[in-house]
Amino acid sequence: MNQLFTEPVLLALIALVGAVITAWLTFLGVKTKADRDRLGAIEARLDKTEKQNIGLWAFCRALIDHIYKGGGPPPPDPPRQIMDLFD
């Protein structure tokens, strides 16, 4: 049994464990960066969608106010946050 765990074998096992741990930590680092980039893109899309939603609500409110006040044509212009929806 003593012959099985000689110094070169123990060094090789330690090096193997170190290599596996290093590879695992590298994988986690790359995965975290990719997740961070993806989360940033999702947050940007959410911000744009929220701004459009607020703009649509404001436009609907302006149209309702225009109608209730008896305003004739033309209707009010949409806010600039949602102009790209009408192009």
C-alpha positions, 0 to 999 in steps of 0.5 A, a space after each residue: 500500500 505504501 508503494 501506491 502513494 509515492 511522492 510523484 503520484 501524490 504530486 500528480 494528484 495534487 496537480 490534477 485537483 488544482 487543474 480541475 478547480 482552476 478550470 471550474 473557477 474559470 468556467 464560473 467566471 466566464 459564465 458570470 460575465 455572460 450572465 452580466 452582459 445578458 442581464 444588461 441587455 435585458 435591463 436596457 430592453 425593459 427600460 425602453 419598454 417602460 418608457 414606451 408604456 409611459 408614453 402610450 399612457 400619456 398619449 391615451 390620456 391626452 386623447 381622452 382629455 381632448 375628446 372630453 373637452 370637445 376638441 375637434 380635429 386634429 388630435 394631439 401629437 403623440 409624445 416623442 417617446 413613442 414616435 418610433 411606434 408610429 413610423 
